[in-house]
Amino acid sequence: SVKLASEAGQDQNQEDRSTIVELLKTEIMPELKEEIQANFSRLINSSTMTPKSNRLPPLPPRKLTVYENGPGDKLAGPSRNRKSKFWLYLARISNDVTVDQISAFAKSRLATDEVEVFLLVAKGVDVSRMRTISFKVGIASELKDKAMSAETWPRGVYFREFEERSVASADFATNFQPVDPPKSPGLQNQNGSAPPEVEVTPMEPGDKDNLSESYEETPEKSPSDLTKQVSDDDSKMSE
């Protein structure tokens, strides 16, 4: 009887387990799946930074202006039509020659009105006490060959391509020897309207000139100013 009761109890327990498993399959598992799916959907929505409905419309295409070097912003304005310049160096010219005279002289020889002239004076040097001076002449780059041709210039003044270079102060003081200004027609201060004829000789790259370690471009001095300055200096020396 005890054995039968034990077997009957085991059968009942097995039946109860089957009932519980069936209950899990039919009721609890579907509810658990729905809960997991709902939580997963909320997680996806919360990770979206900007809702699709709130996105800004795309920017319209920007109008570009095409320049020589490629596209650019229309706010940058039109490109400047800049002409590259060639710089000529004229040296060993009488110290009373003016910028205007050199400008007129270069224009007549190169057949152009686009000429830019600077008087080159070493810092701290009194122009009136210099025997010769030098000029920097800017012209269109297309005129380089003509400017560098000896046939373009008369005889009297050295010329070469202008270079940004420096000469040590010690070398300048020791080795530089001023030369006499041209004796024949020369670029000397004249009252005539036509530019004077001068003698021009190409300069070798190693030639010394009257540029020190650094120079500055200065406005011209009129002949009257130079004469007055020399007179004042002579008066001081006599005192």
C-alpha positions in Angstrom: 0.0 0.0 0.0 2.9 2.3 0.8 4.4 1.6 -2.6 1.2 2.3 -4.4 0.8 5.6 -2.5 4.3 6.6 -3.4 3.8 5.9 -7.1 0.5 7.8 -7.1 2.3 10.8 -5.6 5.0 10.7 -8.2 2.4 10.6 -11.0 0.7 13.6 -9.4 3.9 15.6 -9.2 4.7 14.8 -12.8 1.2 16.0 -13.9 1.7 19.2 -11.9 5.0 19.9 -13.6 3.4 19.4 -17.0 0.7 21.8 -16.1 3.2 24.5 -15.1 5.2 24.1 -18.2 2.2 24.4 -20.4 1.1 27.5 -18.5 4.5 29.1 -19.1 4.3 28.4 -22.8 0.7 29.6 -23.3 0.5 32.7 -21.0 3.7 33.9 -19.4 6.1 33.6 -22.4 4.0 35.7 -24.8 3.6 38.4 -22.2 7.4 38.4 -21.5 8.1 38.7 -25.2 5.8 41.7 -25.6 7.5 43.4 -22.6 10.9 42.8 -24.0 9.8 44.1 -27.5 8.3 47.2 -26.0 11.4 48.0 -24.0 13.5 47.5 -27.1 11.4 49.9 -29.1 11.6 52.6 -26.4 15.4 52.2 -26.3 15.7 52.8 -30.1 13.5 55.9 -30.0 15.5 57.4 -27.1 18.8 57.0 -29.0 17.7 59.1 -31.9 19.2 62.6 -31.5 16.9 64.5 -33.8 13.4 63.4 -34.8 13.1 63.0 -38.5 10.2 65.4 -38.6 12.3 68.2 -37.0 15.2 68.0 -39.4 16.2 71.3 -41.1 15.7 71.5 -44.9 18.9 71.2 -46.9 20.7 74.4 -47.8 20.2 75.6 -51.4 23.3 75.4 -53.6 25.6 78.4 -53.3 26.4 80.5 -56.3 30.1 80.6 -57.1 32.2 82.9 -59.1 34.9 81.3 -61.2 38.3 83.1 -61.0 41.5 82.4 -62.8 42.8 80.2 -60.0 39.6 78.2 -59.5 36.2 78.7 -57.8 35.8 81.2 -55.0 33.2 82.7 -52.8 31.1 85.4 -54.4 31.8 87.7 -51.3 35.4 87.7 -52.2 34.7 90.1 -55.1 36.1 90.1 -58.6 39.7 89.2 -59.1 42.2 92.0 -59.7 43.8 92.2 -63.0 47.3 92.7 -61.7 50.2 92.9 -64.2 53.4 91.5 -63.0 56.3 94.0 -63.0 59.9 93.8 -64.0 62.2 96.0 -61.9 65.2 97.6 -63.6 68.2 99.0 -61.7 69.8 102.2 -63.0 73.1 103.2 -61.2 75.9 105.8 -61.2 73.6 108.7 -62.0 74.4 112.3 -61.1 72.9 113.2 -57.6 70.9 116.1 -58.9 68.8 114.0 -61.3 65.2 113.8 -60.2 62.7 111.0 -60.1 60.6 112.8 -62.8 63.6 113.0 -65.1 64.2 109.2 -64.8 60.5 108.5 -65.3 60.4 110.6 -68.5 63.7 109.0 -69.7 62.4 105.5 -69.1 59.1 106.2 -70.8 60.8 107.6 -73.9 63.2 104.7 -74.2 60.7 101.9 -73.5 57.8 103.5 -75.3 55.4 103.1 -72.4 53.5 105.3 -69.9 53.4 102.7 -67.2 56.6 103.4 -65.3 57.2 103.5 -61.6 60.4 105.1 -60.2 62.0 105.1 -56.8 65.1 106.8 -55.7 67.3 104.4 -53.7 69.2 105.9 -50.8 71.2 104.1 -48.2 70.0 104.7 -44.7 71.8 107.6 -43.0 73.4 108.8 -46.2 73.1 112.5 -47.3 72.1 112.5 -51.0 73.8 115.9 -51.5 77.1 114.4 -50.5 76.8 111.4 -52.8 78.6 111.7 -56.2 76.1 109.3 -57.9 72.7 107.8 -57.0 70.7 104.9 -58.1 67.0 104.3 -59.1 64.6 101.4 -59.1 62.4 101.4 -62.2 59.2 99.3 -62.4 57.8 98.4 -65.8 55.5 95.7 -67.3 57.1 92.3 -67.4 56.5 92.2 -71.2 59.2 94.9 -71.6 61.9 92.9 -69.8 63.8 91.9 -72.9 63.7 95.4 -74.3 64.8 96.9 -71.0 67.7 94.5 -70.7 68.9 95.2 -74.3 71.9 97.5 -74.6 70.4 98.8 -77.9 67.5 100.4 -75.9 69.7 102.7 -74.0 72.3 105.4 -74.9 75.7 105.3 -73.3 76.5 106.6 -69.8 74.6 104.8 -67.0 75.0 101.2 -65.7 71.8 99.1 -65.7 70.8 95.6 -64.7 67.9 93.7 -63.3 67.0 94.8 -59.8 67.6 92.2 -57.1 66.6 92.2 -53.5 70.1 91.7 -52.0 72.2 93.1 -49.2 75.8 94.2 -48.9 77.6 94.1 -45.5 78.2 97.5 -44.1 81.9 96.8 -43.6 82.2 95.8 -47.3 80.3 98.9 -48.3 82.5 101.3 -46.4 85.8 99.6 -47.5 85.2 98.6 -51.1 82.7 101.1 -52.5 84.3 103.8 -54.6 82.0 106.5 -56.0 82.5 107.2 -59.7 82.3 110.5 -61.5 79.0 111.3 -63.0 78.8 111.1 -66.8 80.7 114.0 -68.4 78.9 113.9 -71.8 75.3 114.6 -72.2 74.6 112.4 -69.1 71.6 112.3 -66.9 72.2 115.7 -65.3 69.6 118.2 -64.2 68.5 120.2 -67.2 65.7 122.7 -67.8 64.8 121.2 -71.2 61.5 119.3 -71.5 62.9 116.4 -73.4 64.6 113.6 -71.4 68.4 113.7 -71.6 70.5 111.2 -73.5 72.7 109.0 -71.3 75.3 106.3 -71.7 74.2 103.0 -70.4 76.3 99.9 -69.8 75.1 96.5 -68.5 76.3 95.8 -65.0 77.8 92.5 -64.0 76.2 90.7 -61.1 79.2 91.2 -58.9 79.5 95.0 -59.5 79.4 97.1 -56.4 76.8 99.9 -56.2 75.8 102.5 -53.7 73.3 100.3 -51.7 74.2 99.5 -48.2 72.9 96.6 -46.1 69.4 98.0 -46.1 67.9 100.8 -48.2 64.8 102.8 -48.3 62.8 104.3 -51.1 62.6 108.0 -50.6 60.9 110.9 -52.5 63.0 112.9 -54.8 64.9 116.1 -53.8 64.7 119.1 -56.0 68.0 120.7 -57.3 67.2 123.8 -55.2 67.0 121.7 -52.0 70.3 120.0 -52.8 72.0 123.3 -53.5 70.7 124.8 -50.3 71.8 121.8 -48.3 75.3 121.9 -49.6 75.5 125.6 -48.9 74.4 125.1 -45.3 77.0 122.3 -44.8 79.7 124.6 -46.2 78.7 127.3 -43.8 78.9 124.9 -40.8 82.3 123.7 -41.9 83.6 127.3 -42.2 82.4 128.0 -38.6 
